[in-house]
Amino acid sequence: MKLVAAFLLAVLGGNSTPSANDLKKILSSVGAEADDDRISFLLSELEGKDITEVIASGREKLASVPSGGGAVAVSAPSASGGGGGAAPAAEAKKEEKVEEKEESDDDMGFSLFD
């Protein structure tokens, strides 16, 4: 990820085709190490490509990735089971009560991040 970030920084800086030395210079300026094999792989994969087109195609691919799987997993058993629908609802109510107790601790001034 740091190599991609260095590549993007070089492009933003006006260098449309950064070299391995350019990426090493950017990474060394922040104290990060650069692996020559990974740099050469990245540069070979991006050679001759417009970075804005690569980003746009990546966004299209990410749009097809399902997300929010927790809600789907909870609703699926209640739809297929005939008598099992009441048990998950009761468990959800118990969990809500536990959350309320945790919130009351925040009012006392104690927090995980204090």
Secondary structure, 3 states (H helix, E strand, C coil): CHHHHHHHHHHHCCCCCCCHHHHHHHHHHCCCCCCHHHHHHHHHHHCCCCHHHHHHHHHHHHHCCCCCHHHHHHHHHHHHCCCCCHHHHHHHHHHHHHHHHHHHHHHCCCCCCC
